[in-house]
């Protein structure tokens, strides 16, 4: 079996490949069994492999599922915008049916815009998480929605960049761990750790910005702002909050095109 395969760098910095977050996008005629999908994601060894097949019905154009090297997840932003980049063709918009509802990707000149549900957080105490990050105890903001996310607010981008976590300890937390602060060249900066999903640090995380969107809209007092995910690869996003939705704009670039050969 030959499965069409594209590796896409999503939310790249200044239009440059080898930045942003790589995702594998694979188009199927029909679903393979879950164990095979997971094994393919392990083989790809990227933070996410997106599997698509044509949707039945009018509410969506494609069915979409996402797998990390260890598990299927309920939400992945960068692999969704990467999938839109691959399949949108000459259309202006493409819709995906997912475990988290209908998500869409549309053209905006040279950018693509991903529309996904907002994920508001509430303040809780999690001292063990602060210890794993190597920072003093502080309140954090948490949600169990989708795959879960915890946001910790720091004072500066330099503090975000300086975080040196205990990755083994972070693997015990089954949700996204987000550290964030006001940015320098952008409005906000963040880093995202997803050890519970087999990813020590994720390069650029759309689903994290579904939570960062309403969080920073409250702090900044406005609904639009620019974002840097300050990983080693780096990623740029433009964020817009619109009611119960968050729109993330960025650019994508193909870096590998071909076929995945499955006996």
C-alpha positions, 0 to 999 in steps of 0.5 A: 500500500502506498499512502500519500505523505507530506511533511509540513513545517507549520507556523514557520518563522518569516516564511523559512522552512526548518522552523515552526512545527513539523507534522506528517500529513497522510491521506487514506482511502479508508481508516486503518486499524488504530494499532497501525495508525499508532505504529505509523506515528511511531515510525514518523517520530514527529510530534504529530501525524495527521491522518485524513480521509474524505468525509461523508456528508455536508458538514465537513470535507475531510475526517481528521485524526491526530497521533503522537508517537505514544497516543491519539489526541483530541486536539492538535492545531499545527497538524490541522493547519498543516493538513489544510495546507496540503488539501485546500488546493484552489479552494478558499476554505476546507473543513475537518470533522474531528474529535473536537468538532468541526475545525476549518482552515482558510486562505488569507493572502499568503497565510492560512487561518485555523479556526478552533474552539477557545479553551478558557482556563481557571486558576488552581494550585499545582505545586508539583508542576512548579517543582518539575519546571524548576520555578517557585510555587505560584498559581496556575491556570488549568482546563481539562477540556480537549487534552488538558492544559496548564498555563503558568505566567512568568514575568518576561520572555527571558524567564520563559526561555530560561526554563530548564525543566525536569522532563522525567517529572513532566512526563507524569502530567497528562496534559499540556504544560505552558509557560508564558510571559509578555514577549519582546518582538511579539505581544506574548511568548510561550513554551509548551511541554507535552511529556505526557504525550511523548513530547518533551517540548513541542516546537509550536502548539496550536492547541495551546494557543486555544487556551493562551488566546482567552488567557491573554485577551483578558490580560491584554484587554484586546482580542488580537495579538502576536505570539512567539513560541520560543522553542529551539525551532521557534514559531510565529502565530497571529491570534484572534479571539472571537467569542468561543472561537480562536483563530490562529494565522500562520504560514506553512511550507512543505519539506518532504513529499512522497509515499509511505509504503505499508506492506 
